[in-house]
């Protein structure tokens, strides 16, 4: 079940750069560095948690070939993190893949992807693009390109910002999930704006604040942002997932983990 949509292309394309530069303004902390979501075991949990919300499945590796237009105004949505033809990250993915493997089956669609970027248009993509995407997903090089772009644009910036704010694995995941859905930029529902709303209510651990209180404020702000758009109005990925872990004080996302998204139960042992 795909319900997530994306913010405007401008917000998505600058996400990594904005977050990277913003780290310079985050106060340093004398405390030991928090545990990282980038630990391989924790990263696998993060991928499963996101997939439960994005694809109603814990099998995130089965999503490389996923592609459809979910009617959210962002064109085609595809792959493990929901790259969109209307929000620039899909064209960047195909460009990377083509740079590494010229003449691949998606390369011929690059001119069309550049033309439809920023819109929901399929012009130049139909009818063959979705089949070409699914075929490309059989190629290890395309799967690696998806992994690399996920990390560059979304995962790595979220983990860096989370560590700089002094939050642990759960907080870093909350950041990652927010960036996946909202991107970053100047709009009111971007990750940066969500974080600013949280900071108006509580200090980060790096600022001397209480981690649980700060993450509660962040999740409150995230829910507000989700409710601003109909496609995001189901907030169960926060209310019956992240909030459950927070209320239990599981700041390290240690298994076993039990949560629900859209009313469906999930378990990681």
C-alpha positions, 0 to 999 in steps of 0.5 A, a space after each residue: 500500500 503506497 500512501 506517501 507522496 513527496 514535496 516539491 522538487 526544489 525541496 528534495 534536490 537540496 535536501 543533502 546540501 541543506 542538511 550538510 551545511 546546517 550541521 555547521 550551526 548545530 551546537 557541539 556536545 561534550 557527551 559521547 557520540 550517540 549510537 548510530 542508525 548506520 550500524 548495519 543491524 540498525 540500518 536493516 531495521 530502519 529499512 524494514 520500518 520504512 517499508 512497512 509504511 511505504 509498501 505494507 511489507 518488511 521485505 524492502 529488498 523486494 521493492 527495487 522493481 516497484 513502480 506506479 503512479 499513486 495519484 499524488 501529483 508526483 508522477 511515477 513513484 518507484 524503487 526502495 525509497 519512492 523515487 519520483 519522476 516529478 521530484 528530481 530524485 528519479 532522474 538523478 537515480 537514472 543519471 547515476 545508473 547511466 553514468 555507471 552503465 551506459 546503454 542500460 534500458 532506462 537510459 533512453 528515457 532520460 530526456 523524457 525524465 528531464 522534461 517531466 521533472 517537476 510535474 506529474 506528466 508521463 509524456 515520453 515515458 509511456 508505455 514502455 518506461 515501467 517495464 524498463 524499470 522492472 527489467 532494470 531492477 534485475 540488474 545488480 548495478 541498478 539496485 546498487 544505484 538505488 541504495 547509493 542514492 537513498 543513502 546520499 540524499 536521505 539516509 546519511 544526511 538524516 543520521 548526521 543531523 541526528 547524531 549532531 543533535 545528540 539523539 540515538 537510533 530512534 531519533 535518527 530513524 525519526 529524522 530519516 522517516 521524516 526526510 523520506 516523506 517530506 524532504 527538506 527545503 523552505 516549505 512549512 512541512 519540510 523536515 527543517 520546518 518540522 525540526 524548527 517546530 520541535 525546537 520551539 517546544 524542547 531542546 535537543 540533547 546536544 543543547 542539554 535537553 531531555 531526549 524523550 521530551 525532544 523526540 515527543 515534540 518532534 513527533 508532534 510536529 511531524 504529525 502536524 505536517 502530515 495532516 497538512 496533505 491528504 495523502 499523508 493524513 494517516 499518521 499511523 507510521 508515527 502514532 502506532 509505530 515511532 510513538 510506541 517505541 518512544 513511550 517504551 523508552 526504546 531509544 536504541 530500537 532494540 528488538 523485539 519490536 512490535 508496531 502497526 501501520 494502517 492497522 496492520 501489525 508487524 514484528 521484528 524479533 
